[in-house]
Structures are given as structure tokens and as C-alpha cells.
Amino acid sequence: MDNLRNSDVQQRAQVFSDKSSRLQKYLGETKNLIHSLRLFSSSRYPVHYPINTFSPRLNVSLGSSENFYNLSTPKGFNSPASLSRANTFFQDSHDSEDNEDNTSTISGLDSLSVLKVDARLFKNNNSDLVSSLEGTSVSRLLEECLLNSEAHIDKLIYRVADNSSKILITGDLNAGKTTLINSLIRKQVLPVDQQPCTMLFCEVLESSKNGDREEIHGISDISKYNTNDPSTYTLVSHQDLEDTVFENKQMFQQLKVYLNESNGPYSSLLHNGTVDISFIDSPGLNRDSIKTTQLFARQEEIDVVVFVVNAENHFTLSGQEFLASAGKEKAHIFIVVNKFDAIRKKDKCRSMIMEQICELSPETYEMSKNLVHFISAKNVNSKDSVPQEFDSMERSLRWWTLEQRFKSKLAPAQRYILNVLGDLQFIAAENTAIALKSIREINDALRASTPRYERLLDQRILATNRSELIVDDSSSKVQEYSEEHLNTIVHNLEASAFNVNYSGIFSVWDYAEQVLVTMVNHIKHELYECVNFSKSIVGSSINELNKLDLERSKLEGGSMNDNLSIKPLSKITEEKDTYSDSLEQIEKIIGDLSTISISVTDFVDFNWEKLQISGSLFFSASSLFFYTKFANISNLIDFVNFSSRLSPRALGGSFFLVAGALGFGSVMYLFNNTDATVRGKLSKRIKQKMIKNKHISSNVRVLVTSTNRAIRPFAWQFQTNFQKMLEAEERKRADHLRSRQLSQEAQMFFDELRAKISTLSRNVRSISSDEYFK
Ligand SMILES: Nc1nc2c(ncn2[C@@H]2O[C@H](COP(=O)(O)OP(=O)(O)OP(=O)(O)O)[C@@H](O)[C@H]2O)c(=O)[nH]1
């Protein structure tokens, strides 16, 4: 390393630049993976967070190509636990990839190194708090973790992409720190004095960081400093620089000196084409300044600490104290032993100082060839050839800065990615296992429920048919009964009035009225009888449906709950006005029959035979009377004489008598059986009206409709109950299918994620496998 040439340093700078670009790319890819997982968790599948409480079976056989979940593992995929050791990425990569025999037990949360949700929540896995957290709530915590990780990666990308490096120059009072910086930039920029003078931290940077303006900014609050906001700094002129540095009356926290050296003859470390370096001059160490300087050195931005020792004084107490504490932070310190020109016994001085370094910072001592330089910082400028010791120190410092940039910028980023990827791999494997378990369980549940579902389907058809049959049967029974019954009644209507008392021809009108009322009432009664029959049929049909529903309820099993609105048929109340149409219809029929009025013809039976007999009697009577009164009686007498010996007078009287008897007989014969005639006539007229106005058929129709209406709600409720039961089963199956699809989607997602993580992990790990960074 003694022979570090400029070309070596340039080559390494190039390697660094390549690695930096690759790392930025991998950081981006890691962020994308995290983002996709977060999105998947929030929108599709709440990602399971591996905590023992939620995952009691988290014992994974490591290293083998299959774990105990019997998952097929993508080639090159590291089992979760091997990845959980990703934070040891500085180990030989074989250690984590090829260790087939390694077996261990993972304890969820402990296996994660970066993506840890608030550990206090899970400290006691059996705590009420953990058990009260829903799986989704834990997923939300994880999503928050992932979001934080994405934000952190953004910062890392910014940091890796940041091409600047800060070198803090510190050391004892008057050791030559300022002189060293001036020599490194080959310009007398900062004031030098024989007396201890530097009162504040002065950073020397390229003017490109300040819009190419060569300015000096006095900064009172460094946390608010912004080169684009003049209110955050005070411009200090070059003339006032010395006073400001020596006295700092304005109590600045820091000075920033922007320098344009691109036009100069020499390209210093400030402007080296690869890394933008800035130097920070600090006040000499003493009791007052040591704490401030220690804090300053600890800052993330400080990549390299250069400790300047005065060769004439060796290490002071303050210097020793600083070196001891800085050594703990940075391990290696770049040490410049200055003013070596003033030393006569150089070897003795060198060995004494080396002894002190060995004691104060063993790591630095081990690399002393590159990290410890004995030089003279005075009188180095671009015009003269640079002394060999100074040149060697300068090249070492350039190399060391690059090394430290890797350690301070790339390595933490790389370590972070590997840790995150390890965690992601662990989470992905856990979730794959859970998804597969879920798929298996759902398949089992579906398989187990299929026969019952199919049976229910069949039974639903049978049961629906059965219930429809009950409704149809009831209607048919009511229809048949009513039709037959009413027709019989109408045809035998006459008999219904047999009991009406007939008091003779002179009260025949009253009789007819009685008969009419009796018959109409009889019909009314029988119509109501049909309604009652319908009601009895409805009752028995509902009983049958009830029985069917009871049988159905036995099939409910455990699948039912109150939300299904299954209603036992016993809870259905019959509608009160179910028969209102029928009753209305009856009243209508009775009303219509009541319009029948009695007429004379109702008392006479005008049948042909009767009319013939009555007519011949009447004709005989009339003829006899007519001949007796107006025709030639002698002829008649002659005729009668031929057969009788009666005197004409007596004969004439007899003829009158006979004619009268015949006439009376014919009338009597005509009005003979009037009660029967009335009954017959009226029953006939009622029957005719019933037929003409289709009272029987319309009444039957309305009654059947009423019957149907009375039973139908029960049949429907029964069918609905069955349907609901089936739907509950179908919903359960649909839920299963949905969950299975989601689990399958999750399995595919996590499989893919694991494969991507494996590839990315290999790529990220390969960055540190280059010889240069070993
Ligand atoms: N002989 C010799 N003198 C040097 C060398 N470097 C610096 N000096 C002198 O040492 C004195 C102090 O130098 P500075 O650079 O101001 O030292 P400093 O460490 O910055 O001082 P403070 O910031 O005040 O602690 C000056 O007079 C320098 O000329 C060197 O290599 N050889």
C-alpha cells in the first residue's frame, strides 16, 4: 500500500462509483419489493406478521430445499432462518447459502432484524394485549414498518448517491492543522499563526456547492443553513476571515469557505473528479474544545478523521483522550505527525509516537503504513515539487477516504438491504406456509361439505315439489268437493223445501215465498259449507307443510344462524281476510238469487200431459155448456134419448151440472199439487239462474283461489326456508372459494417475492465479494 499510485486510486474510485450505482439500483429494487408487499397487504391480503403467538408452528428446518410445510422452494432460495442471519453478510457468502445441515428453531419476532413492530407489544407473547390484537391490526403495524423502511431506503439512496465526503482535521493546539489543509489545497486560504488561533470549525469546500460563488459564510445555526437562503448565514469578507477565525466575535457555529479551484494548476483532493471532498478545520484540542470536537467527529457525514500530532510535543492528554474515544467510534484514525522537519532524532521520535499509537488505537497501528504519516505540512505548494512524504500521505488520504466512503455510505446501505431482504424472506416464507395451510384446510372443508350440499340440492327439489303438491292437492280437493256438492244441492234443491208447511191453494203465495227463502238459504248454507270444507283442507295442508318444515329444520345442522331469517311455519299467522272474496261471492250469489220474484206461473204446472187432460176436461165442459145453451137441443135430446129416458128439462139441468163439474175438474186438475209445482218451479228457476249466471263455477273458482291464498304463504315460507338454508351453505362454500382464491393468490405472490428476494440478495451480496473491498 506504500506504493499507492494515482492510477490505483483512480481505478478504485471507478470501482467505488460502479458499486455505488449498483447499490442504488438494488436499493430501488428493494424499495419496490417492500412497496409491493405493503400494497398487497393493505389491498388484498393482510400479511401475517410472524409472532409466536400467531404462528406457534414456526419451527423451520433450515437449509434443506423443503421445509416442514413441504413447500417447494425455488432454486437458490434461502430458508428463512438462514436469511435471518443476513446481518452477518460480511461472512463468507457460502456460509448462508450452502449450509445444508444447519438446523435451528426460529422464534418469530427475534428472527427479524429490521422489520420489527414495536417489540414492547410482543415482549410477553401471552399478554392480553397481543391476544387482543386482530391479525389485521398486526398487519397494519407491519405495513407501517414497511412504510418506514421505504422512507429509510430513500434516505440511503440519497446518501449513497451523495458524492461528497467530509474530512475532519483535528489535533492538538498549534499542531499545524490549518497549515495541513492549506497545503492539501495548495492555497493559503485559512489563516495560520504561531499562537493557537482557530476558534471555530471552518469547512473548506468547492464553490460548485455554492453556485460556483467563492464566498465565506458565517453560520449561526447549522441546522437551518441553506446556501440558497442568505438569511441563514452571514457573508464574511476575505479581509475579515482572519479576525473571524481568530476571535469569532459573532459567535458563529461554523464557517464555510467556498473555493473555486477548477481553474488552478493543481487538482487537489477538493476537486478530484470522483469524490467531492471537503476539509473541516477544527479548534485545537483542549479541555474546552474536546467535547465539541468529539461530538463533531461522531457525525454521520464525517467519513474520515485526520488527527494531527505535533512531532515536537507528541500526544497531549487531550489528544490522547480524543484518540481513545474516536477510536471507539471509527476504529481507524488517519494520523499525521506534523512538523517532522523540526525533529532531529527522527527515528527515536517515530518509534516513540508509534508506541503511543499502538496503545491508543491498535487498529490504526496495525494499518500504520497507510494511516500514520510523518510529514512537514509547511511550505507545500503547487509550484515546487511536493515532498515525497507529503505526496505519499496525500495519496493514502485519498485512498482512505474512498475506503471510508464505502464503509460509511455503501456498507450500511448494503447491510440494511440484506437485513430487510432477510426479514422479507422470512415473512414471505411464513406467509407462503400459512397460505398453503389455508388452501389445504379449505379444500378439506369443501370436500367434507360437498355431499351435504349435493344432498340439500336434491332435497330442495323434492321438498319444493312436495309442498307444491300439497297446495295443488288442496285446491283440487276443494274444487272437486265444491263443484260436486253445489251441483248436487242445486239439482236436489226441491227437497230442501219439503219441510215448508203448505196450507192449501189459498195460501199458496205465502208458501211460494217460504219455499223461495228456504231454498236460497239452503244454497247459502251449502256455500258456507264449502268454505268450511276449504278451511279444514287448509288446516290439514298447513299441518303437512309444518311437518315438512320440521324435517327440513333437522337438516340445518350447524350452518344456521339468526341472520338467515328462517321462520318456522308455526310462527306464520293466517291472513284474516283470506276468505273475504269467497264471502263476498256468496253474498253476491245470494243477492242475485234474492232477485227471483214469485209469479202466477209458479203455481201452475204447464206440462203438456196435464194441459191435455185439463184442456179436454175444460173443452168437454165448455162444449156441453155451449150445446146446452145455444145449439139445437132436440138433436142432442134425440141423441140422449136414444140412450136415456130422462125428461129434457132434467136432462138440461144435468148437462149443466156435468159441464160445471167438468170445468171445475179441469181447473182443479190444473192447480192440483201446487206445492210440488211451486217447489219444482222455484227450484228450477233458481237452478236456471245459478247456471245462467255461472254461480257455481265462479264460486268454486273464488273458493279455490282463497284456499290457495290461505296455504300459499306457508308453502312459500317453507320453500324460502329451504332456499335460505341452501344459500347459507352456498355462502359458506363461496366464502371458502373466495378465501382459497385469495390464499392461492397470496401463495403465488409470496413465491414470486421469495424468488425475487433470493436473486436480489445474491446481487447485493456480490457487491462486497469483490477483491477490492475484502
Ligand atoms: N516547522 C514547521 N512549522 C509548522 C509546520 N506546520 C505548521 N507550522 C507552524 O505551526 C504554527 C501553527 O500552525 P497552524 O497551522 O496555525 O496550527 P493549528 O493547529 O492550525 O493551530 P490552532 O488551530 O490554533 O490550534 C504556524 O506558525 C505554522 O507555520 C511544519 O510542518 N513545520
The ligand as an ORCA input file, in Angstrom:
! r2SCAN-3c Opt
* xyz 0 1
  N       8.375     23.842     11.299
  C       7.145     23.640     10.950
  N       6.213     24.513     11.373
  C       4.963     24.320     11.017
  C       4.608     23.205     10.252
  N       3.280     23.282     10.060
  C       2.845     24.350     10.703
  N       3.856     25.011     11.273
  C       3.708     26.199     12.040
  O       2.953     25.982     13.220
  C       2.230     27.094     13.567
  C       0.817     26.764     13.798
  O       0.282     26.316     12.626
  P      -1.253     26.238     12.391
  O      -1.469     25.643     11.107
  O      -1.891     27.528     12.651
  O      -1.614     25.269     13.534
  P      -3.063     24.904     14.029
  O      -3.021     23.503     14.511
  O      -3.993     25.141     12.944
  O      -3.300     25.868     15.171
  P      -4.673     26.058     16.007
  O      -5.733     25.919     15.013
  O      -4.580     27.374     16.552
  O      -4.682     25.016     17.008
  C       2.429     28.041     12.456
  O       3.354     29.014     12.798
  C       2.949     27.260     11.342
  O       3.781     27.990     10.467
  C       5.590     22.288      9.827
  O       5.350     21.312      9.154
  N       6.881     22.580     10.210
*
